[in-house]
């Protein structure tokens, strides 16, 4: 039986239960599309400010989540998310960036990490892969937004490198959860994407994709991210993968691929409440 790291709580939030049980001050999870105030095509809990929804509705939805989590928007930190692999360390000086406006998000950033308390790291999704990083020994947390471009640019390994090089944390002390995202059977890509995948996995025999039709392949982005993280030194037993597929379950999730690009966004979140 495959282990699912996320548990649905409070009717609209998924939580990484094992991590939260290990550290009562840790909060980590993923929103669904349930429980908000939005209207089609963004119904209901759209928390993305960049999808042409009414900003006032989006902020109402973010406030709903903030109340459920007990962390106000003034303590949220959001990156701009340009499908790149740039990472930044967050401090209390960054609190509020991207919380209420798109313009205030940290520019050019798809990865965030911190060890400071009372900061909620936030990233937005509608099929891309959310990566969660946690070291209980060092009280360090992080998030990375990994679409196919960010994945082949190795945003996951770059987060590991940031922690090992800049923070003195061994890769063996880092836990990673790969969150809800589009699954292999729903994610068809062309040869240009596959070439980029092969370039970052030159020696592995088991490819994270299979042919679907001439010039096209079904790509398992979650599996690709796991292999890249293992290559970066994270023990495979430290990595857990959600079985939730955003494109196969549009009752629970927004899906850019399944909903023809006009849809809302969920958010990944991780934070350490004050001890």
Helices and strands as residue ranges (DSSP letters): E 6-9, E 13-16, H 17-22, E 26-31, H 55-69, G 73-75, E 76-78, E 87-89, G 92-94, E 111-114, E 120-125, E 129-135, E 140-146, H 148-152, H 155-166, G 171-173, E 175-178, G 184-186, E 188-190, H 191-200, E 209-213, E 216-219, H 221-231, G 236-238, E 239-241, E 266-272
